[in-house]
Amino acid sequence: MKRRKFIKDTVTAAAGSIIVPTIIPASVIGKNPPSDKINIGQIGFGRIAMTHDLQDTLPFDVARVVAVADFDSKRLASGKKFIEGFYAKKNGKADYVNVKTYGDYRAIIADKGIDAVIISTPDHWHAQPAIEAALAGKAIYLQKPTSLTIAEGRLLSDVVRKKGVILQVGTQQRSSPQFRIAAELVRNGRIGKLETVKIGLPGDPSGPEAPRQPVPPNLNYDAWLGSTPEVYYTEMRVHPQNSLTDRPGWLRCEQFGAGMITGWGQHHFDSAAWGMDTELTGPVSVEAVAQFPKSGLWDVHGDFMSKAEYRNGVTMLTSGGYPNGIRYEGTDGWIFVTRGDYRASPSDPLPAGQASKALEASDPKILTSVIGPNEIHLYESTDQHGNWLDCIKSGKEPVSPVEIGHRACTVCLITHIAMKLGRRLEWDPDTEKFINDPEANSMLSRPQRAPYGTNFIKF
């Protein structure tokens, strides 16, 4: 959407570490010159893959999804059917593509005929396959959060940079024009000196106890658990066996993530950093209070409030008590930006229509202010998956590169650590360590259950 048209529509509604340029992977240049299609393997097929990642990648003619991997054979069969059905309808040929299926994603990474992977797995299975794909020279689209731990995220970013592959993080708000426009206006001083950023972010509900159940024969449960501790199987802990669109239970189990602070937090912290000009650094202190369930299977945080302070003098406050979105407050006014009616998947927690005004300001004239040619212009993308594909072809840095993704995820994770410890923490964004706090630093990584985990990758 063009900026002027977007602003006009919005105002009308309102009135009522160093980035290193990446290169094309050698496998793409050598096997598939820029005029050919990009062969893609889909790692993980569930809610996000079906309703978002594949939905937004398959329509591009340059992309050809040729393989799918999943630890659940039912989901694997559904993925093959979904991809082949899309191509059959689009091309009018029932046999346009014969999608390969793998019960182990490493087969996709080992396949030299595959140039790129989309990783749409549970959070604890993000960093390892991304690192392995980077080592194999493949381009990567990685769902957020970037990693389960800060240590994993740092390793991932370093490997991607060293290998020179294209990695796009799935923080797709960067490709929604209102978030870029808001950040540009803030960065160019349209609300004066930025002082405070308020982010609205909900918590998760608690749940009941869940009894032990037999592991379904179609699920490789040991592999699904991956690097996390061995615990008994219950469907409520994993994903629904008879639905691909319902929210899976692992989202609300700390064993596999951190809850909404990473689930939606990376989206908003990433967008906020764009406007704060803190994309490649982080806060110098963080403190938080949060409610955690006292019983039940689901144990991620509920209602919470956090405060982060930055070297540039900006204070960032986050709470479910604020409207879902980002409010920049400066000496001369404020700007509020949100997704509006957009949802990445049908089960996103914000109901459609709840927040239809995607961009608002203390004075509507702020939103129509023209950014001059000599002012700050931010990276413009209108489609997150399309931008990824374009960058695979061109070798340019994508709109959501790995280091920026790692930094945004880090804010989520140190906030979660502050929730757990319940005290103010001093953070050094240069060394990525807490200052004089061994207990907090011990939480920068997690024990990993062999043979799974980034500790056991063969470099």
N, C-alpha and C positions, 0 to 999 in steps of 0.2 A: 504494500500500500504506500502510495506517495505521501511524503511528509505533510505537504500543504493540505491535501484532502483529509488526511487523518486528523490533523489539528483542527481543521474547520469543523469536521463532524464532532470531534470531542468537545470543542468550545461551545458548540451549539447545545450539546447535551448538558454541559456543565452549567451553562447559563440558566437553564430551567434547573622469587629468584630471577633473572633476566630472561626475557623471551628470546629464544634462538630461532631464526627462520627455519622452517622445516622443508624437506625436499620430498619428491615423489619416491615411494619405496621402489627399490631396485626391481622387485617382482612385477610391479605395475609397468615400469618402463620397458623391462626386458620382454615380458610375456604379453602384455596388453598395452600397446601404444595408445596415446590419448584418444584416438578415433574409435577405439573398441570399447566394449562394455566393461564395467567393473564387476567382477564376479564376487559375490558376497555370501558369507556364511552367517546364519543367524544362530547365536548361542543363547539358548533359553527361549522357550515359547510359552507365554502365559498372557496375563492381562495387559502388561505394558507392550510386549512384542506385538500382540494381535491388534490392539486398539490404537497404538501410537507409533512405535518404531517401524514396523513393517507397513502399516497403513500410510506412513509418511515417506517411505522409501520406495516401495514398489511402483508407484506411478511414474517415477523418473525413468526415461528410456535408457539412460546411461547405466542404470543399475540392473543387475541380474542376480537375484537371490537363488543360489543353486544348491544350498545345503542347510540343514537345521540340526541342532544338537540339543538334547535335553536328558536329564537323569530320569525322567518319567516317560515311559514309552507311550502312554496314552496322549500326553501332550506332544510328544514327538510326532505321532501319527496325525494329530490335529494340525500341527505346524506344516507338515508336508501337504496335507489337503488344502489348507488355507492358501499357501503360496501358489500351488499348482492351479487352484481354482481361480485365483486372481488373474494369473497369466492366461488361462484358458478363456476367461471372459474378455480380457483386454485384447487378445490377439486372435480370438476365434478358432484356436487350435487346442484340442484337448491334450495333445502331447507336446505342447510348446516347450516345456521343461520337465525333466524328471529329477525332482529334488532328492538329493541324497540325505539319508537320515543316519545320525550317529548317537549312540547312547553315551559317548564320551566326547566332550568338546575338543579334546586334544587332537582328534582325527581331523577336525576342520582346520586347526592351526597347522597340522602337518601336511595338509593338501596344498601342493604348490600351485595348483590351478585356481586357488581362491586368493583374491587380492586384498580383501577387507572383511572385517567381522563387525557385527552388531552384537553388543553384550547387553542383554535384557534379563539378567539373572537377579536373584536375591542379593541384598547388599553385601553379604559375606563372601559372595562369589564375584566381586567386581575386579579387585586389583590383580588377583593371580592370573586369570585368563587374559587380562589386558596386557600385563607384563609379558606373558608368554607369546601373545600375538605380536607385540612390538619386537621381541627378540627374533621372531620369524619374519620380520619386515613387512607385516601387514598393517594396513590402515585400520583404524578402530573408531567405532562410535560406541561410547560408554555411557550407560545410564548413570545418573547420580544416585546416591552420593559416590564421589570418586573412589572412596576407600572406606574400609571398616575402621581403620586406625590411622593416626597421623604418620606412623612409621611406614606403613604400607603405601600411603599416598606419596611420601617423599621418594621412596624407591621407585614407584611407578613413574613419577615425573622425570626423575633422573634417567631412567632407562629409555623412555620415549624420546627425550631430548638427545641422548647419546646415539640412538638408532636412527633418528631423523625421520620418524614416521608421522603420519597425520593422525592425530587423535582429537576427536570432537567430544566434549562432555555434553550430556543431555540436559543442559540448563537452557531450555528453549525460550525462556523469557527474553534472552538476548536477541531473538529473532522476532519478537513482538515489538512493533514500532514504538509503542508508548513508553516502554522501559528505556529504550535508547534516547528518545526525545527528552524524557525527564532527566536522565543522567547528563545529557548535553546542556540542558538549561541550567542545571545546578553547577556543572563544571565551568560554565561560562558566566557565573555570577548573577544569574537572573533573580535569585532570591537573596542576594547579598552574601555575606560570609556564612557558610554552612556551620551550624552549631550542634544540631541534634538530628538524629535519624530514628524514627519510631517504626518498628516492624510488627505487623500483626501476624501471629502464627499460632494455630491451635495446638492443643495437646491431644493425646489419644485416650479413649475410654478404657477402663479396666474390664476384665472379663471373668467368666466363671472358671472353676477348676475343670480340667479336662482329663478324662481317664485314659489309661494306656489302651492302645488299639493295635491289632496286628498290622504290620507293614504291608501295604498293597503290593501284590506281586509285580506290578508295573513300575514300581518306584525303587530306584537304587538309593536307599535312604542313607547309607553310610557315606556315599559320595555326595549326596545332597547336603548333609551336615558339614562336609568339608573340614576346614581347619578348626571348627568350633567343637566344644565338648560333646561327648556321646550322651544323649538323653533319649528317653523312651519316645516312640512315635505316637502321636495323636494328630488327627487330621487338622485340628484347630491350631496346631503349631506350624503346620507346613502350608499347604494350599488345598483349596477345595478339589475333591476328586471328580466332581460333576459340574464344574463351572470354570470357565476361563476368564470371566469378567469380574467376579466378586473379589474384594480385597482379601489377600491371603493373610493367614494368621502370623506368619513370620515377621510381618511389618511391626507387630506389637510385642515382639520378644527381644529383649536386650541382647540375647545370645547372638542374634543375627544382624543387629543394627542398634540404633539409638532412638528410634521413634520419629516423631514429627520434626525434631530439631535437625535431623539430617534429611528426612523424607521430603519436607517442603523447605526446611531451613536453608539448604544449599541454594535453592532457587532465589530466595529473597536476599540472603547474604551476598550472593554473587551479584545480583542486580544493584544492591545498595553500594557495594564496593565500586561499581562502575561510576556511580555518581559521586562517591566520596574520594575517588582517585586513590584507592587503597588496594587495588587488585593484586599487586605483587608483594604485599606485606600483610600485616594483621594488627590486631589490637595489642596494647601493652598491658592491659589488665582486663580481667573478666570476673564477674560475680553473678550468682544466680540462686534463686530459690525455686523449688519445684515440688509438686505432689507426686508421689509414687504409690502404686497400688500396694495394699498390705496383704492381699491374697489373690488367688486366681493365676491362670497361666500367663496372661499378658502382664508384663512388668515394666513397660517403657513409661516415660514420664507423662503426666497429665498436665493440668494447668501449671504455668510457670511464668517467671519474669526474670530477665537477665539484663545486665548492663556491661557494655564493653567500651573502653576508652582507647582513643587512638592518639598517636604522636602529633597529628595535625590539629588536635584540640576538639575533634568531633566525639560526641558521646552517642552510642547506639543503644537504644532500649528495645527489647523484644518481649512480646507478651501476647497471649491469646485475648487479652482485654482490649487490644487495639484492632481496628478493622483490618481484615486480611489484605496486606499490601505493604507499601513503603511510603512513609511520609518524611520528606526532607524539610527541615525547618531552618531557615536562615535569618539573618538580621533584618531582611527586607520582605519576608513573606515565606510561603510554604508551597510545596508541590506534593500531591499524593498520586501514586500510581499503583494500579492493580491489574489483574488479568481481565477484569470485566467478566464477560460470560464465557470466556475460553476455559476449557478443561482438557487436560491431556488424555484422560480416560474417563469413562462414564462413572467410575467410583471415586473420583476426586472428591475431597471433603467439602468443597465449595459448591453449593447447588447453583445450577445455571440461573442467571437472572438476579442473583442476590446482590451482585455488585456490577451494575451495568455501565457505570461511568469509569472508564479505564484510566482517565487522566483528569485531574482537577488541580486548581491552584487558588491561592488566596485572592488573586486578581486574574481574571481570564486573559488579560492582555499579556501576562507572562507566557502563556502557552502559544501565542501568535508571534512572539519575538523571533526575529530572523537571526540565525547564527551566521555571522559574517564569514567571508572567505579566509580571514586571518585568525579566526577563533578556533576553538577545539571542536573537531568533528570526529565522532566515534565510529567504530566499525559498523557498517550498515549491512545487515542480513535480513532477509524477509522469510527465510525458511531454514530451520536448523539442519535438517537432514540434507536438503538441497545444497546448502553451503558446504557441508562435509564432502559431498560428492564433487562439487566444483573444486574444492581444495585438493582432493586426491588427484584430479586432472592437472591443476595448475601448480601445485606445490606450495601454494600460499598458506599462511597461518589461518586456521579456522577462527570463527568468532568466539568459540569457547575452548581455548587450548588447555592442555593438561595442567600447566603450572597455575593458571588462574583458577581452574577447577579445584586443584589441590588446596590453594589458599582459602577458597570459600568453604570447602569442606572442613578445613582446619578450624575455622571460626565455629562451625557447628560442633565439632568434637571437643574443643576446649570449653565451650559453653556446657556441654554435657558433663564433662569432668567437674566443672564448677557446681553443677546441679548435684552431683553425687557427693562432693566434699562439703558443700554448703559454706564456703568461705571465699573471700576475695583472693584471686590468684594473679600473680605478676607473670606476664608472658613476654618472652623475647622473640619477636617475629623473625629476627635474622638467624638465630641459632635453632629456632623452633623447639625451645625448651622453656619450662617454667623456671623462674628464678628462685633459687634456694628452697626448693620444695620437692624433695625426693619422692614423697608419696604421690604427688600429682604427676611427676615425670614417669613414675612406674606405670601410669595409665596411658601413655603414648603408644603402647603396643599391647597385644594380648598374647597369651600362650597359644601355640598352634598345634593341632593334633596331626601328627604324622600319619600318612605321607602327604597330607594336604597343607596348603599355605605357602605364602611367599618365601618363608624361610627354607623351603625345600625345592625351590626352583633351581634347576641346573643352568648356570650361566656359562 
